[in-house]
Amino acid sequence: MNKLLVLFILPGVVLFACNKEQPNYPPPTVRFVTDSGYIFHDTILTLGEKFKIGIDANNPNVNLTNFIINIEGEEIENYVDSGMNTASLHYRKTLTKGIANTEKWTFIIRDRNLKSSEISLNIKRDTNTAYGDIIYFPSVEIGAQNQPDGSFFSLSEEAVYTLEEAFLNQDVIDLCYYYDFIDTDEHTIASPGASIDTSVFPGESGLDSWINRRTTRFKHADITSAEFEGSTNDSLLIVAYGQSDGKRKAKNLQSGNIFSFKNEDGKMGLFLVNSVSGTDEGTINISIKVQE
């Protein structure tokens, strides 16, 4: 009889448990950091001006799973789409005013229950803004990893360095060139901050021994060589790079390719590949235009 009673009650208990409603927790909270030096309301800035944004978000009941930043200017650009599993987020970033007259920056936080909150602000461009000057390097020749003339380049010092020289000048190195025997990579321009196999630049001065590995990021630029040659200020450089971060390597480079880049100091530029030759003992010749 007791067994029959248990069998009768058990399905009801299971059904009750299955039908029990999950707690209806509120969505996460998100706010701008309002400390001195941070932008937290609609603002007018000059083209290329740097500004700091801080975002704090949390949910004491349900973990946060996604942080998204969208920029609406001439078009909508996804700046950040980051996954996570944490109770809180503390985001700090120095950004750059782009070329659009108005950029609407929207910051979205989403939790595990798919509830979300967002805040936004508008960054307007000062109509009296003048475009900035640029520095032009018409011909920079850099050697691959086994070429003795040097594989590293500093934009600020306007010089090519060997591995040993670069090791002693880590705080100014922006670019490095090497040949990767992976078919889809081959002629590659990166920076010390990229993920480069230790076999490429080995030894006591190898990248694994560096303390300051500066990072430059790259994007393929959909412009012509005539547009590159005709640019006399930084307007094209800013437009070509946009707002979202590029990749840490420009791979499989061929003559005629044009890439935009932003270095560790936030300076934007373009480089045009004039020629490539050889493999790990070869060279690349590029023209560079970068913000002054």
N, C-alpha and C positions, 0 to 999 in steps of 0.2 A: 504493500500500500504506500509506504514512504517513497519507494522508488518511482511509483506512478505519479506521486505528488511533485517530486523533483522534476520529472520529465514534463509535467504540465506547467510548472512555474518557470523553468529555464528559458523557453522560447519568449515568454513575456518580458523577462529581464533583458535578454539580448535585444528584443525589439525596442524596448525603452531606451537602452543605451545607444542604439543606432539612431533613434529619432531625437536624442538630446541635442539641442541647439548649441552650436559653438558660440563662445562669447563674441559679441559684436563690438570689438575694440575700435576706438576712433582711429582715423588715419594718422600717419606720422606728422610731426611738426617740423617745419623748416623755416629758417630765418637768416637774414643777412647779418654778418658781423659788422658792427657799427663803431669799431675802434678807430682811433685816429689813423689816417692813411688809407682807409678802405672806402670804396664807392658802394653806397647802399641805396641810392635813389637816382632818378633820372638826372643825367649829367651831360654837359657839352664839353667835348675834348677835341684837341687838334688831331689831325691825321697822323697815325703812327705813335701817338702818345701812349705811354704805359699807364696802366691803372691796376689796382689790387682789388680782388673780390674775395670775400670770405663767406662760406656757407656752413652753418651748423644745423644738423638734423638729428632727430632721435625718435624712438618709439619704445617706451618702457615695457610694452606688452608683446610686441611682435617684431622680430628682427627686420632690418632694412635689407633689401635685396638688389635695388637698382638705383643708380644716380645718373641722371641724364641732363645734359646742357644742350639746348638748341639756340641757334642764332638766326634771327629772321632779319635779313637785310634786302639785298637785291634778290636773293633766294634764301630758302631755309637750309641751313647747314647744321649737321650734327657734330658738335664739338667734343662731347664726351658721352659715352654710353658704357658705364662701368657696372659690373656685377659685384656683389658682396654678400656677406651674411654676418651682420653686426648690429648691435643695438643703437649705435650712434655713428655719425659722420662729421668730420671736421675738415673742410676743404679750404685751402688757401692757394691762390694762384695769381701771378702777375700776367695780365693780358695786354693786348695792343689794340688801339682803336683802328678799325679797318676803314676802307674807302667809302662804304655806303653812307648816305646822308644820315640815316637812322638805323641803328642795330638794336633789335629787341632781344635781350638775353633772358632766356627762361630756364630756371633751375627746377628740376623735377626729382622728387624722391618717392620711391615705391617700396612697400613692405611685402612680407611673405603672404599676406592675405589679399594682395593685389590692390590694396588701397594706396592712393597717392596724394601728394600735396605739391604745390608749386608756387614759386614766387618769380617775379620778373622785374626788369628795369630797362629803360631805354638809354642808349648811349648815342647822342647826336654829334655829328661832325661840325666843328666850327667852320662856317662858310668862308671865313677869312684865312683858312689854312693854306699855306704855301707848301708845295711838294718839296721834299728834302733832296739834298745833293747826294751823289753817288760816287764811288771810287770804281775805276775801270781798270781791270788787268787784261789786256788784249791777248796775252799769250803766257800761260803758266804751264810748264812741263813738269810732271811728277812721275817718278819711277815706281814700278811695282816693287813688291817686298824684297826681291833679290836683285834689284837694280841699284848700283852704288850711289847714284846721285841724290837719293832721298825720296821718301814716300809720304812725307808729312808737310802740311802747308798751314801757315798762320796768316789769317786775314789782317790782323792788326799790325804784324811785323812785316807783312808782304814778302815772306821768305819761305823757301823749301828747306826742310830739315831731314837729316838721316835719322834712323831710329835712335841712335845714341844721343844725337843733338836734341831730338824731340823729348826724350826722357828728361833732359835737364831743363826743358822749357814747357812742361806740361800745361801750365796755366794759359798758354797762348795758342795751343794747337787746335785747329778747327776741322781740318780735313785730313784724311789719309786715303791712299790709293793702293789697291792690291788686286792680284788676279786670283780668282777662286775657280778651282777645277770642276766645280759643280756647273753643269751646262746652263742652268737658268740664271746663274750669277755672273760668272766670268769677270769681265772688267767692272770693278766695283769701287765707287767712292763712298766712304763712310766717315766716321769720326772715331776718336779713341773710345767714346762712350758707347759705341755699338757693340753688339755681341759678335766678336771676331774670334775664330778658333785660335788657340794659343800657338799652333804651329805656324801661323802666318807671320807673326812678329814675336819670335821667341828670344830666349837669352836673358841676361841680367837686366837689360833695358826693355824687355818685352812688355807688352801691355798689361800682363798680369801683375807686374811690379809697379805700375803707375799708381799714384795716390789720387791725382786729379785727372780723371778721364772726362774731358768736356764732351758734350753731346750736341751735334748738329743734326737737324731733321730735314728730310728731303721729300719733295713732291714732283711728279712729272708735270711739266708746264706745257699747256696746250697753246703755245705761241710759235710764231715763225722766227727764223733766224733774222729776217729783215726787221721784225718788231723788236727783237733783242738788240740788234745793232742800232736801231733808231731811238732807243730809250735814253733819255738824258737826265731824268730825275727818278725818284723812287716810286712813282705811281704804279708803273708796271710791276715792279718787284712786290709791292703790297698786294696788288690784285692777284698776281699769279700764285702767291702763297696762301691767301685766304686766312681763315681763322683757325681751323682745326689743325692739330699737330700732324706733321708728316711722319714718314718712316725714318729709321736710323741709318738706312743704306739706300744708295741709288745703284741698282744692279744692272748687269748686262748692258753696259754702256756702249753705244755705237756713235760713229761720226754723225753729227747733226742733231743728236739728242739735246734737249734743253730741260734742266731741272731747276725748280725754285728751292730755296733752303732758308732756314732760320737757325742761327748759331746760338750758343749758350748765353750770349749777351742780349739776345732778342733782335739782333740785326738780320734783316732779310736781304736775300740776294738771288741772283740767277747765275747759272753757269751753262755755257754752250760747249759741247764736245767738238773740238776741231779734228782730232784724230786719235786713234788707238793703235797700238802695235805690240806684237809679241804676247807672251804669257807672263809668268812670274818674274821674268827679267825684262819685261817690256816697259812701255811708257804710255802716258795719256797726256794730251795737250788740250787745255780748256781755256776759254775766255770767261772772266768773272766780272759781274757787276754787283756791288754790295752797297748798302746804305753807309753813308759817311759817319 
